[in-house]
Amino acid sequence: MEIFIFLFAALFSVLNPIGTVPIFVGLTQDYTKKERARVAIWTGFNVFVILIISFFLGQYVLQFFGITITALRIAGGIIIASSGFGLLNGNFSKNKGINKKVQEDIENRNDIALTPLAMPMLAGPGSISLLIAYYQEHHETTADIAFSCLAILVVSILIYIILHSAHYLAKYLGASGIVAISRIVGFLTIAIGIQYIISSVLSIIRGI
């Protein structure tokens, strides 16, 4: 259960679905209620698939390119901390890799559930590197893997619920409320990224 709680908290902070609410509202403002529900459920499903694939197959990618887990943790820590700074400063679109040209392109597309919503806005480099590193440390028992998969599933379901309620949340919380929540999450995200870097550096020092 401790594994579930830690991974759930880490993933939710890094993915930050609350910060995606204003972008989701903007992209689906002309959609019907049924279309918004469809986009929300497919976004949650796509995130789940991307994270599960990263969790189980990410290690083989590292082996193929000869990347050590320590290097991945440092790189992931930098990316996660950078994402946190973006959230803390309120640069949601820039932080998620959405520039003006991409924004104009996706507004003219029928299906935005996979890209840009699922990737890179939600399941980005930070969450993927976090899962790869986490698998290296917690795959000894079936219980570890089961609780990890459960955490990914619960986060994906929460993403669906939040996006499905995005227009209500945006109306209820307002822009300032969403920014305030995202900045709190951003602070926690920075802490997670820095902790990854510290752990990696200490691991290198111990190995000397």
Secondary structure, DSSP 4 states (H G I P E B T S, - for coil): -HHHHHHHHHHHHHH-HHHHHHHHHHHTTTS-HHHHHHHHHHHHHHHHHHHHHHHHHHHHHHHHHT--HHHHHHHHHHHHHHHHHHHHTT-HHHHTT--HHHHHHHTT-S--IIIIIIIIIIS-HHHHHHHHHHHHHS-SSHHHHHHHHHHHHHHHHHHHHHHHTHHHHHHHHHHHHHHHHHHHHHHHHHHHHHHHHHHHHHHHHHH-
